[in-house]
Amino acid sequence: MTFDGVTGREAFTSNPRLRPAVRTTDSVRVVIVPDPGRDKGYRVLTAFPKNIRN
């Protein structure tokens, strides 16, 4: 899912020897897992900002 505004920042590099570049992000990744102990049967395992264009 993308948003109209910035959702956070991420640091990345294609080579571990290089200094990471930092950029703003416009998307969010959410990992939802089954959880029978919850009323609706699911819970959020993790969520973080990301870019879907790269």
MODELLER restraints for C-alpha pairs under 7 A, 6 or more apart:
rsr = mdl.restraints
at = mdl.atoms
rsr.add(forms.Gaussian(group=physical.xy_distance, feature=features.Distance(at['CA:1:A'], at['CA:27:A']), mean=5.71, stdev=0.5))
rsr.add(forms.Gaussian(group=physical.xy_distance, feature=features.Distance(at['CA:1:A'], at['CA:28:A']), mean=6.47, stdev=0.5))
rsr.add(forms.Gaussian(group=physical.xy_distance, feature=features.Distance(at['CA:2:A'], at['CA:26:A']), mean=5.63, stdev=0.5))
rsr.add(forms.Gaussian(group=physical.xy_distance, feature=features.Distance(at['CA:2:A'], at['CA:27:A']), mean=4.43, stdev=0.5))
rsr.add(forms.Gaussian(group=physical.xy_distance, feature=features.Distance(at['CA:3:A'], at['CA:26:A']), mean=5.57, stdev=0.5))
rsr.add(forms.Gaussian(group=physical.xy_distance, feature=features.Distance(at['CA:3:A'], at['CA:27:A']), mean=6.07, stdev=0.5))
rsr.add(forms.Gaussian(group=physical.xy_distance, feature=features.Distance(at['CA:5:A'], at['CA:26:A']), mean=6.22, stdev=0.5))
rsr.add(forms.Gaussian(group=physical.xy_distance, feature=features.Distance(at['CA:6:A'], at['CA:24:A']), mean=6.37, stdev=0.5))
rsr.add(forms.Gaussian(group=physical.xy_distance, feature=features.Distance(at['CA:6:A'], at['CA:25:A']), mean=5.64, stdev=0.5))
rsr.add(forms.Gaussian(group=physical.xy_distance, feature=features.Distance(at['CA:6:A'], at['CA:26:A']), mean=4.89, stdev=0.5))
rsr.add(forms.Gaussian(group=physical.xy_distance, feature=features.Distance(at['CA:7:A'], at['CA:25:A']), mean=5.62, stdev=0.5))
rsr.add(forms.Gaussian(group=physical.xy_distance, feature=features.Distance(at['CA:7:A'], at['CA:26:A']), mean=5.20, stdev=0.5))
rsr.add(forms.Gaussian(group=physical.xy_distance, feature=features.Distance(at['CA:7:A'], at['CA:27:A']), mean=6.24, stdev=0.5))
rsr.add(forms.Gaussian(group=physical.xy_distance, feature=features.Distance(at['CA:7:A'], at['CA:28:A']), mean=7.00, stdev=0.5))
rsr.add(forms.Gaussian(group=physical.xy_distance, feature=features.Distance(at['CA:7:A'], at['CA:49:A']), mean=5.88, stdev=0.5))
rsr.add(forms.Gaussian(group=physical.xy_distance, feature=features.Distance(at['CA:8:A'], at['CA:24:A']), mean=5.80, stdev=0.5))
rsr.add(forms.Gaussian(group=physical.xy_distance, feature=features.Distance(at['CA:8:A'], at['CA:25:A']), mean=5.33, stdev=0.5))
rsr.add(forms.Gaussian(group=physical.xy_distance, feature=features.Distance(at['CA:8:A'], at['CA:49:A']), mean=5.45, stdev=0.5))
rsr.add(forms.Gaussian(group=physical.xy_distance, feature=features.Distance(at['CA:9:A'], at['CA:22:A']), mean=6.73, stdev=0.5))
rsr.add(forms.Gaussian(group=physical.xy_distance, feature=features.Distance(at['CA:9:A'], at['CA:23:A']), mean=5.55, stdev=0.5))
rsr.add(forms.Gaussian(group=physical.xy_distance, feature=features.Distance(at['CA:9:A'], at['CA:24:A']), mean=4.29, stdev=0.5))
rsr.add(forms.Gaussian(group=physical.xy_distance, feature=features.Distance(at['CA:9:A'], at['CA:25:A']), mean=5.42, stdev=0.5))
rsr.add(forms.Gaussian(group=physical.xy_distance, feature=features.Distance(at['CA:9:A'], at['CA:49:A']), mean=6.82, stdev=0.5))
rsr.add(forms.Gaussian(group=physical.xy_distance, feature=features.Distance(at['CA:10:A'], at['CA:22:A']), mean=5.58, stdev=0.5))
rsr.add(forms.Gaussian(group=physical.xy_distance, feature=features.Distance(at['CA:10:A'], at['CA:23:A']), mean=5.64, stdev=0.5))
rsr.add(forms.Gaussian(group=physical.xy_distance, feature=features.Distance(at['CA:10:A'], at['CA:24:A']), mean=6.37, stdev=0.5))
rsr.add(forms.Gaussian(group=physical.xy_distance, feature=features.Distance(at['CA:10:A'], at['CA:25:A']), mean=6.76, stdev=0.5))
rsr.add(forms.Gaussian(group=physical.xy_distance, feature=features.Distance(at['CA:10:A'], at['CA:50:A']), mean=6.69, stdev=0.5))
rsr.add(forms.Gaussian(group=physical.xy_distance, feature=features.Distance(at['CA:11:A'], at['CA:20:A']), mean=5.68, stdev=0.5))
rsr.add(forms.Gaussian(group=physical.xy_distance, feature=features.Distance(at['CA:11:A'], at['CA:21:A']), mean=5.43, stdev=0.5))
rsr.add(forms.Gaussian(group=physical.xy_distance, feature=features.Distance(at['CA:11:A'], at['CA:22:A']), mean=4.33, stdev=0.5))
rsr.add(forms.Gaussian(group=physical.xy_distance, feature=features.Distance(at['CA:11:A'], at['CA:23:A']), mean=6.59, stdev=0.5))
rsr.add(forms.Gaussian(group=physical.xy_distance, feature=features.Distance(at['CA:12:A'], at['CA:20:A']), mean=5.00, stdev=0.5))
rsr.add(forms.Gaussian(group=physical.xy_distance, feature=features.Distance(at['CA:12:A'], at['CA:21:A']), mean=5.52, stdev=0.5))
rsr.add(forms.Gaussian(group=physical.xy_distance, feature=features.Distance(at['CA:12:A'], at['CA:22:A']), mean=6.64, stdev=0.5))
rsr.add(forms.Gaussian(group=physical.xy_distance, feature=features.Distance(at['CA:13:A'], at['CA:19:A']), mean=6.96, stdev=0.5))
rsr.add(forms.Gaussian(group=physical.xy_distance, feature=features.Distance(at['CA:13:A'], at['CA:20:A']), mean=4.75, stdev=0.5))
rsr.add(forms.Gaussian(group=physical.xy_distance, feature=features.Distance(at['CA:13:A'], at['CA:21:A']), mean=6.35, stdev=0.5))
rsr.add(forms.Gaussian(group=physical.xy_distance, feature=features.Distance(at['CA:25:A'], at['CA:49:A']), mean=6.17, stdev=0.5))
rsr.add(forms.Gaussian(group=physical.xy_distance, feature=features.Distance(at['CA:25:A'], at['CA:50:A']), mean=5.34, stdev=0.5))
rsr.add(forms.Gaussian(group=physical.xy_distance, feature=features.Distance(at['CA:25:A'], at['CA:51:A']), mean=5.16, stdev=0.5))
rsr.add(forms.Gaussian(group=physical.xy_distance, feature=features.Distance(at['CA:26:A'], at['CA:50:A']), mean=6.77, stdev=0.5))
rsr.add(forms.Gaussian(group=physical.xy_distance, feature=features.Distance(at['CA:26:A'], at['CA:51:A']), mean=5.98, stdev=0.5))
rsr.add(forms.Gaussian(group=physical.xy_distance, feature=features.Distance(at['CA:27:A'], at['CA:49:A']), mean=5.75, stdev=0.5))
rsr.add(forms.Gaussian(group=physical.xy_distance, feature=features.Distance(at['CA:27:A'], at['CA:50:A']), mean=5.24, stdev=0.5))
rsr.add(forms.Gaussian(group=physical.xy_distance, feature=features.Distance(at['CA:27:A'], at['CA:51:A']), mean=5.55, stdev=0.5))
rsr.add(forms.Gaussian(group=physical.xy_distance, feature=features.Distance(at['CA:27:A'], at['CA:52:A']), mean=6.64, stdev=0.5))
rsr.add(forms.Gaussian(group=physical.xy_distance, feature=features.Distance(at['CA:28:A'], at['CA:47:A']), mean=6.86, stdev=0.5))
rsr.add(forms.Gaussian(group=physical.xy_distance, feature=features.Distance(at['CA:28:A'], at['CA:48:A']), mean=5.60, stdev=0.5))
rsr.add(forms.Gaussian(group=physical.xy_distance, feature=features.Distance(at['CA:28:A'], at['CA:49:A']), mean=4.36, stdev=0.5))
rsr.add(forms.Gaussian(group=physical.xy_distance, feature=features.Distance(at['CA:28:A'], at['CA:50:A']), mean=5.51, stdev=0.5))
rsr.add(forms.Gaussian(group=physical.xy_distance, feature=features.Distance(at['CA:29:A'], at['CA:47:A']), mean=5.47, stdev=0.5))
rsr.add(forms.Gaussian(group=physical.xy_distance, feature=features.Distance(at['CA:29:A'], at['CA:48:A']), mean=5.46, stdev=0.5))
rsr.add(forms.Gaussian(group=physical.xy_distance, feature=features.Distance(at['CA:29:A'], at['CA:49:A']), mean=6.25, stdev=0.5))
rsr.add(forms.Gaussian(group=physical.xy_distance, feature=features.Distance(at['CA:29:A'], at['CA:50:A']), mean=6.60, stdev=0.5))
rsr.add(forms.Gaussian(group=physical.xy_distance, feature=features.Distance(at['CA:30:A'], at['CA:46:A']), mean=5.96, stdev=0.5))
rsr.add(forms.Gaussian(group=physical.xy_distance, feature=features.Distance(at['CA:30:A'], at['CA:47:A']), mean=4.27, stdev=0.5))
rsr.add(forms.Gaussian(group=physical.xy_distance, feature=features.Distance(at['CA:30:A'], at['CA:48:A']), mean=6.74, stdev=0.5))
rsr.add(forms.Gaussian(group=physical.xy_distance, feature=features.Distance(at['CA:31:A'], at['CA:44:A']), mean=5.91, stdev=0.5))
rsr.add(forms.Gaussian(group=physical.xy_distance, feature=features.Distance(at['CA:31:A'], at['CA:45:A']), mean=5.48, stdev=0.5))
rsr.add(forms.Gaussian(group=physical.xy_distance, feature=features.Distance(at['CA:31:A'], at['CA:46:A']), mean=5.41, stdev=0.5))
rsr.add(forms.Gaussian(group=physical.xy_distance, feature=features.Distance(at['CA:31:A'], at['CA:47:A']), mean=6.26, stdev=0.5))
rsr.add(forms.Gaussian(group=physical.xy_distance, feature=features.Distance(at['CA:32:A'], at['CA:42:A']), mean=6.55, stdev=0.5))
rsr.add(forms.Gaussian(group=physical.xy_distance, feature=features.Distance(at['CA:32:A'], at['CA:43:A']), mean=5.61, stdev=0.5))
rsr.add(forms.Gaussian(group=physical.xy_distance, feature=features.Distance(at['CA:32:A'], at['CA:44:A']), mean=4.49, stdev=0.5))
rsr.add(forms.Gaussian(group=physical.xy_distance, feature=features.Distance(at['CA:32:A'], at['CA:45:A']), mean=5.61, stdev=0.5))
rsr.add(forms.Gaussian(group=physical.xy_distance, feature=features.Distance(at['CA:33:A'], at['CA:42:A']), mean=5.54, stdev=0.5))
rsr.add(forms.Gaussian(group=physical.xy_distance, feature=features.Distance(at['CA:33:A'], at['CA:43:A']), mean=5.62, stdev=0.5))
rsr.add(forms.Gaussian(group=physical.xy_distance, feature=features.Distance(at['CA:33:A'], at['CA:44:A']), mean=6.38, stdev=0.5))
rsr.add(forms.Gaussian(group=physical.xy_distance, feature=features.Distance(at['CA:33:A'], at['CA:45:A']), mean=6.30, stdev=0.5))
rsr.add(forms.Gaussian(group=physical.xy_distance, feature=features.Distance(at['CA:34:A'], at['CA:41:A']), mean=5.79, stdev=0.5))
rsr.add(forms.Gaussian(group=physical.xy_distance, feature=features.Distance(at['CA:34:A'], at['CA:42:A']), mean=4.35, stdev=0.5))
rsr.add(forms.Gaussian(group=physical.xy_distance, feature=features.Distance(at['CA:34:A'], at['CA:43:A']), mean=6.49, stdev=0.5))
rsr.add(forms.Gaussian(group=physical.xy_distance, feature=features.Distance(at['CA:35:A'], at['CA:41:A']), mean=4.91, stdev=0.5))
rsr.add(forms.Gaussian(group=physical.xy_distance, feature=features.Distance(at['CA:35:A'], at['CA:42:A']), mean=4.63, stdev=0.5))
rsr.add(forms.Gaussian(group=physical.xy_distance, feature=features.Distance(at['CA:35:A'], at['CA:43:A']), mean=6.08, stdev=0.5))
